[in-house]
Amino acid sequence: MLNGIKQSAQRAAKKSALTALAIIAVLVGFGFFTAAAWTGLALAYDPMMASLIIGAAFIGVAVIFTIFSLTMGHHTVEQSSHHDQMNFTQSASSSENSNLSKLIEAFVFGMNTGMKSDQK
């Protein structure tokens, strides 16, 4: 059972590391893209206009993301956390030690019930 937990933790660590590397690569690429856009705009107009255009584009993207984040409801979070808890319970029930999986299942059920009673 501990080997399974260790392997699961190792997979999660590898996945997190690869995701972090991908995010870093995207950010570096986005930095070069921004520099190329600024250079092209500076050649077409002037450096001040290039900076204004790129700054306005970044502010526009930030406003759009802010609007999306404000319009997302609490309902989506509840669904994803319930889905995660169900996946955790299902993976625990396939464990070698059925007593432990029953204990975890009871714990998750109790947490869900407590969270639902707090929301009312």
Secondary structure, DSSP 8 states (H G I E B T S, - for coil): -HHHHHHHHHHHHHHHHHHHHHHHHHHHHHHHHHHHHHHHHHHHS-HHHHHHHHHHHHHHHHHHHHHHHHHS-HHHHHHHHHHHHHHHHHHHHTSS-HHHHHHHHHHHHHHHHHHHHHH-
